[in-house]
Amino acid sequence: MVKDAKARLQKGNLVTFVPTGEYYFKKGIKAYHRRDFLKAKKYLGRALQLEPGEPMIACQLAIVSTELGEFENSNRLLHLILEDLEHEMVECHYFLANNYAHLGFFKDAYHHVKLYLELDPDGDFSEDAEELLELLTFESDDLEEEFYHQDDLIVKQEQARELLETGYFHKAIELLHEVVEEYPEYWSAYNNLALAYFYLGKNEKAESILDDVVKRNPGNLHAFCNKMVFAHYQGQLKYVAEMLEKLKKVQPLLSEHQFKLGTSFALVGEYELAYYWLKKLYKTGFDGDGPFYYWLSHAAFFTGRETFAVTIWKKVLELNPDKEGHEPWNVERPASGFEDLSRSIFQKLESDYVEERLFALFLTSVSSKKDEIITSKRLFQNQKFTKLEKEYISLLRSGKPSRTAEAQEVAELFYENYQPIGAVEAGLYLMWFSVFVEVAKSNIRLKNKHAWAGAVEYVWHRLRSEKVSQQELANRYGVSSATIGKYAKLVNELLD
């Protein structure tokens, strides 16, 4: 028997069966019609792995996810289809509306069901969409205007927002205190209250409100974004870099959260990230207001998409004619990547941390406003400067040699590779000046500046869990990998 089998194998042709995405898709559809949703999810998931660019598979998997109550996963797939795979598959807007309604996000549900009916008024789901729209606008006299303003809470919040935008901060604070007393878990009001205090210069009060929100409502994206923006305007670059690393990983589904994330990135000068989120909203037909188009135009312009920026700016002027003259191409973008470099420098010069003050002086050295800053009265009156900062200022004013000249040379090596300096890149410079402070205390001479630069950058990448080899940094700075290793050990000892 074994001999016969061997003979058949030698004579016959072995035909291998390699299942395709279509094969698993058909199996998934069959399971779906049997209402065996777990099997349907399994087969459709495999089909999408084999054919990740096929919108029909993604859409069917989204429908199955909805049946299983996995609304957020379903929404993720539907957004993927509309934004990356097939933006003309408009029925996805109806499915999104259903999911958001189930999740209780009625504003987003309303947006998508309206969009579906506008794009495909006679579509397969038009009758169902009309019913959903009627349900969402139940007891509303004016479907367009009153849907979101029928509640006294929303009206007060809107009034407070207008007060903030027009500069009536004290009145906004008074109104928002009324709101939070009446609705102690209405987090949006707390975030606006923090903004009002921050605009008045009461930074500690603003931060304490946000800390309270984060404590009582962990994961509140608006609070985290506001904390990052506040830190940016106070020159707390270490904290901004930390927050950026966290917020980069956030993938919000709600349009409100995507808008907040995009504008927050724009405010701290991270225009590429800002453009990603704001353009994503634009592609889905987001009904934005003036600030949405304002920041989208800025993000587009500062990432090299000038034609699109001009197109969007026309929309800005339609909504806010008074913005004429504030076009992004009329704003000088500083070499460091910060929107207002001189203000940012002065904020950092008044930091409690010597490394931030030293970094601010380096930024001064590459600023077009260097002469204005180093001769300012505000600089002379700064009481926080140590001997190091004073030596650095003398170097910038007259070229007087000192230990800080060595620190400047190392920072200039970084500047050859890292400019413009965003909040993330600032972490590298801050690490270097932290090391330099310890170097100065220990009276260590910086003989091999290229080695110090390579070693600091190596440690910086490793602390950020970024893969980089000693040889790679050695090649960049023109030293040996053994030298990078030797100096990296010293850098770690100084940081510890």
SULWOVEN-V44578 format. One line per field, one symbol per residue. phi: phi as a letter, one per 40 degrees, with the letter a starting at -180 (. if undefined). A space follows every 10 residues. Layout:
phi->???
//
This chain:
phi->.ccccccccc ccbcbcbbcb cccccccccc ccccgccccd cccccccccc bccccccccc ccccccccgc cccccdcccd cccbbacccc ccccccdccc cccgcccccc dcccccccca cbccbccccc ccccccbdgb cbccccdbbc cdcccccccc ccccccgccc cccdcccccc ccbcbccdcc cccccccccc gccccccccc ccccccbdgc cccccccccd ccccgccdcc cccccccccc bccccccccc ccccccccgc cccccdcccd cdccgdccbd dccdcccccc ccbgbccccc cccccdcccb dcccgbcccc bcccccgccb cccccccccb ccbccccccc ccdccbccbd ccccbccccc cccccccccc cccccccbgc cadccccccc ccccccbbac cccccddccc ccccccdccc ccfccccbcc cccccccdcd ccccfbcacc ccccccbgbc cccdcccccc cccccc
//
